[in-house]
Amino acid sequence: MENETLEQLRYPIGKFETPETITSADLEKWITDLETLPQRLSDLVAPLSEQQLETPYRPGGWTVRQLVHHISDSHHNSYIRFKWALTEDTPTIKAYNEKAWAELFDTRTAPILMSLYHLSAIHAKLVYLLKGLSEEDLQRSFIHPDGNQKTNLKENIGRYAWHGNHHYSHILNLVERKGW
C-alpha cells in the first residue's frame, strides 16, 4: 500500500491543529461533537457482526473492537484530566500506554456494548461539566509528561472532539470501503 494511502487511512480527518484563537463557536461545536459521539458511534457499530468487529481499519491497525474500547478508555482518561486541571494547580497528568491497553485481553475480546455504555455515561458527565465551565476555568491547564507539554482546557476540548471524530472516521471509512 502506498505511503500516501496509508497516511490517509491513519488520519482520515487530518491531524489535530489547535486554532490560533479558540472561539466560543469552536467550543460549542466541539462540545456538540462530544455530546453526539456516543450515539453516532453506537449507530455505526451496532449492526456489525463479530467478524466485522475483528477487522482492522487499516493494514497493521487496530480492529473495530479495539477502536471502540480505545475511545472509551481514552475519553475516560481525558475526563479525569479535566478534573485534575480544575482542582489542582497545573498538575502533571498520568500518561498511559494506549498501545499496550489496546492489546489487553479485554480490549481484544470484550463485547463492545460495555464500552459503548461507558462512553455514553462518561460523555454525559463530561459534557455536563464542560457546559458549566467559566472562561477562567477554560484557561486552567495540565502538563502532559510526554514532552512536558502544557495544555489548557479549551484546547483539550478540541483535542478530544477531534479524537472521537478521528476514530469514528476510521470505522466509517472501513464500513464504506467494505460496503457493510
Disulfide bonds with the S-S distance in Angstrom:
none
